[in-house]
Amino acid sequence: MHPAPSVIIFTTLSGLGFGLLFFLGLGMPDVTGWVAFVFFIIAYGLSVGGLMASTFHLGHPERAWKAFTQWRSSWLSREGWCAVIALTVMGFYAIGAVFLGQKWSVLGVIGSVFSLATVFTTSMIYTQLKTIPRWNMKLTPALFLSFGLAGGALLAGQTRLAVPLLLIAATIQALYWWQGDKAFAKSGTNLGTATGLGSRGAVRAFEPPHTGTNYLLREFVHVVGRKHAEKLRILSFLLAFFVPVVLLFLPFNHFFALIAVVSHLAGVAVSRWLFFAQAEHVVGLYYGKR
């Protein structure tokens, strides 16, 4: 069982896209005309492409609009509203910068705030899930935000900001893995607490509840070997942080800049795959997978 590619694409691309919009709204880089057009095309391509990919994970994509009605209680709905507001406001800001040579700073700041809020609300969709201890941590939104800001600064060509932001994101990623590996055990959830029979002694399953797979096993129970996960973590760390930082310390070159962006994107994608593949849902206890 593997995480759905649509979710990995969504969280990877949208984070980078809205991260880039955040910096563009603040005038970093300070560009107009066709140069600004290229930056906004990249930002919207990543943001909208990621959001479109997320709809493929829905059982009924045609009902996606209904998510907007639950903004008072649903982080998914709040994410949708923040994304729409950010893309709309930044769209007007882009018109001014590209076609009129104007910087409507008020719109830019508002668009930047909602761009960052979109990344935050996305992270809260996962952070709120107490059934997945590895996600139910304060480091989860910190991870999403740091990745969005680091990737956005890198795409925006803000080298002086990109290097420290990449180092901060790398630190948070390492802490997330360290704390996440202990999260399930610290949650105190086991087969005994799940069945309410723990007070009577050690509890074990007599036999598996199903002879084959089902929806819960496909969506919530992923098993990744420790050695396999360690190799992927090293690969992700090298691609997402080490390679870009090294390239940014070299004399500026457009080719090196492109390699740094591609490397970071690949590293974030691997990190996102691990984020979902290593999510230890407590339902796995029922199937003897934990």
Long-range contacts (C-beta under 8 A, 24 or more apart in sequence): 1-213, 1-217, 1-218, 1-221, 1-222, 1-223, 2-222, 2-277, 3-222, 3-273, 3-276, 3-277, 4-57, 4-276, 6-53, 6-54, 6-55, 6-56, 6-57, 7-53, 7-54, 7-57, 7-276, 8-269, 8-272, 8-273, 8-276, 9-49, 9-50, 9-53, 10-50, 10-51, 10-53, 10-54, 10-57, 11-50, 11-122, 11-144, 11-272, 11-275, 12-50, 12-265, 12-268, 12-269, 12-272, 13-46, 13-47, 13-49, 13-50, 13-53, 14-46, 14-47, 14-50, 14-51, 14-54, 14-83, 14-118, 14-119, 14-122, 15-50, 15-119, 15-122, 15-144, 15-147, 15-148, 15-151, 15-268, 16-46, 16-148, 16-151, 16-152, 16-155, 16-265, 16-268, 17-42, 17-43, 17-44, 17-45, 17-46, 17-47, 17-48, 17-49, 17-50, 18-43, 18-47, 18-83, 18-86, 18-115, 18-116, 18-118, 18-119, 18-148, 18-152, 19-115, 19-119, 19-147, 19-148, 19-149, 19-150, 19-151, 19-152, 19-153, 19-155, 20-46, 20-151, 20-152, 20-155, 20-156, 21-47, 21-86, 21-87, 21-90, 21-111, 21-112, 21-115, 21-152, 22-112, 22-115, 22-116, 22-148, 22-149, 22-152, 23-112, 23-152, 23-153, 23-155, 23-156, 23-158, 24-90, 24-93, 24-94, 24-108, 24-112, 24-156, 25-90, 25-93, 25-107, 25-108, 25-109, 25-110, 25-111, 25-112, 25-115, 26-108, 26-109, 26-112, 27-103, 27-105, 27-108, 28-156, 28-158, 28-161, 29-156, 29-157, 29-158, 30-103, 31-97, 32-97, 32-98, 32-101, 32-102, 32-103, 33-98, 33-101, 34-98, 36-94, 36-97, 36-98, 37-94, 37-98, 39-156, 40-90, 40-94, 40-97, 40-98, 42-155, 43-90, 43-155, 44-87, 47-83, 47-86, 47-87, 48-87, 51-83, 75-121, 75-124, 75-125, 75-128, 76-125, 78-121, 78-124, 79-118, 79-121, 79-122, 79-124, 79-125, 82-114, 82-117, 82-118, 82-121, 83-118, 85-114, 86-111, 86-114, 86-115, 86-117, 86-118, 89-114, 90-115, 116-145, 116-148, 116-149, 119-144, 119-145, 119-148, 120-144, 120-145, 131-281, 131-282, 131-283, 132-279, 132-280, 132-281, 132-282, 133-183, 133-184, 133-186, 133-187, 133-189, 133-280, 133-282, 134-180, 134-183, 134-184, 134-278, 134-279, 134-280, 135-279, 136-183, 136-187, 137-176, 137-179, 137-180, 137-183, 139-172, 139-175, 139-176, 139-179, 139-180, 140-176, 142-172, 142-176, 143-169, 143-172, 143-173, 143-176, 146-172, 146-173, 147-173, 147-268, 147-271, 150-264, 151-264, 151-265, 151-268, 154-244, 154-260, 154-261, 154-264, 155-261, 157-257, 159-248, 159-252, 162-244, 162-248, 163-245, 163-248, 163-249, 166-240, 166-241, 166-244, 166-245, 166-248, 166-264, 167-241, 167-245, 169-240, 169-241, 170-237, 170-240, 170-241, 173-236, 173-237, 173-240, 173-241, 173-271, 174-237, 177-233, 180-278, 183-280, 184-280, 184-290, 187-282, 189-282, 189-285, 190-285, 191-285, 191-286, 194-282, 194-285, 194-286, 205-286, 205-288, 208-287, 208-288, 209-286, 209-287, 210-287, 216-283, 216-287, 217-287, 217-289, 220-279, 220-281, 220-283, 220-284, 221-281, 221-283, 221-284, 221-287, 221-289, 222-276, 222-277, 222-278, 222-279, 223-289, 224-274, 224-277, 224-278, 229-274, 229-277, 229-278, 232-270, 232-273, 232-274, 233-274, 235-267, 235-270, 236-267, 236-268, 236-270, 236-271, 236-274, 237-267, 238-267, 239-263, 239-264, 239-266, 239-267, 239-270, 240-264, 240-266, 240-267, 240-268, 240-270, 240-271, 241-267, 243-267
